[in-house]
Amino acid sequence: MSLRQIRPEVAAGSALLAGLSGLVVHLLTGRPVVGLVALVGALAAAALPLTLASRPGAVVPPADPADPDRASLVDTCIYLRDRVTSTALAGRLDQTLEQVGVSLVDPTGQRFDPSHHEAAGALATADDALVGTIAAVEAPGYADRGVLLRPPVVTVYQRRAS
């Protein structure tokens, strides 16, 4: 059963646990504001899996139609990888993705190909050999066992205007 199929049950259970967490913290500390903060934090933590499962931009197709849970987990790892600020956590997510066959796509220095890359910006250069090549990767792309899941977002060298 995938996360998308159990969403109502997860929502109800998460809300119940969040409410209990806020109540317990309030009773233990005797301070309603602390209990309210705990409740809000628990609700936010409980809503994260639901938010990730229902994102309309989740475009990771399952590599194996018989395993939709794997696709959902890969999508969630990529989503988190894009947003983490901790280099240690980002590295761990990269390792985990690599272990299941998902690789980072970093085309720095390659020729720009709109069918495999998404241009986000341009960098002027006077070197004609660099024109049309990728200067930097703004957001890495991902490939699952050779199938492109998401193209990398790149900055491309362009000829400097005279």
N, C-alpha and C positions, 0 to 999 in steps of 0.2 A: 504494500500500500504506500503510495507516494504522499509527500507532505501536502500536495494540492488536494488530495482526496480526503484528508483528515482535518482540514483547516477549521471547520466549525467546532470540532471536539477540542482541538488544540487551543482555540480562542477561549472557549468556556473554561477549560482547565487552567489556562494561564491567568485569566482574570480572577478566578477563585484563589489561586496561589498568591497573586499580587495583593489581593484584598487581605488575605490572611497575614501576609508578610507585613503589610502596613499596620494592621491591628496589633500583631505581636510586638513590633518595634515600639509602637505607641504605649502598650501596656508595660513593656520592660523599662522604657525610659521615663514614662510619665509625662512626656512632652508631645503634645499633638502635632506640632510643626515637624518634629523629627519623624513621627509616624507618617505624616503626609508626604514628606520627602521620600521615605522608604517606599510608600505606595506608588508614587509617581515613577521612581526608579525601577521598581519591580514590573510595573505596567509597560514601561519602555523596553525593558529587557524581554518581556514576554511577547511584545508586539514585533520584535525584530524578525523572528522566523516567519511570521505571518506576512510581514511586509516583503520580505525577500521572495516568498513563494508566490505572491500575487503581483509582482512587478510586471507591468506590461512590456517593459524593455528586455525582459529575459528571453534572449534569442538563442540560447545554447541548445542545439538539437541533440537528442541522445545519439551517441555513437552506436549504441546497440539498442534497437527499439524494445528489446526484451528487458532492458534495465533502465527505466525512466528515473529511478532514484539516483543512479550514478550521475545522470545528466543534471539533475537538480542540485546535487552536492557540488559538482564541478562549477555550475553557474554561481552558486553561493560562494564558493572559494574565490572565484574570479571577482565577484562583486566586492567581497571583503578585501581582497588584495589591492584593489583600486583605491580603497579608502583608508587603509591602515596608515598610521604615521610612525609606528614602531618598525625599525629596520629588522629587528630580530623576528617579529611576528611576520613581516613581509617575507623574510627569508624562509621561515618555516612553511608558510603557505606555498611558496615557490617549490620547495622540496616535496610537499604533499602532492601538488599538482603534477610534478614531474614523475613521481612514483606511480601515478595512475595513467600515465601516458599523455598528459597535457603539457605542451612545451610553450615557452615564451617565444614570440616572434619579434626579433629585433633586427630590422633591415638597414641599420645605419651603414651608409656607404654604398648601398645598392641603388640601382636605377629606380626611380619612382614608377610604379605601375598602379593605375587607379583601380584595377580589378583586384589588387591584393593589399593596397595601402589607402589610408584616408588622409588627405592633406589637411593640415590644420593651419599652416602658415608657410611663409617663404622667407628665405634669408638671401640677401643680395650678395653676389660674388662677381669678381672680375675674372676669375679663372674659368675659361670655357669648358675645361674638362670636368668641372664640378656641376655645371648647369644640368638640372634634371635628376641629380642624385639626392639621396636623403641625408640631410645634415644632422638631424636629431630625431629621437623618438619621444614624443610627448606622453603617449600612453601605449604600453606594449600590447601587441596582439597575442592571440592564443590559438594554438592548433591542437586538436585532439587526434593523436595517431595519424597525423598528416592532413587532416581535414580542418580547414580554417574555421574557427569558431567566431573570432572577432578580428578584423583587420587592425593593424597598428595605426595609431594616429601620429603623423609625422610632420616634420618641417623640411621643406625641399629647397635646395639651392636654386636661385633664379638669376638670370643675367642682370647685372647692375645697370640701371638706366644711366645713360650718359648725360 
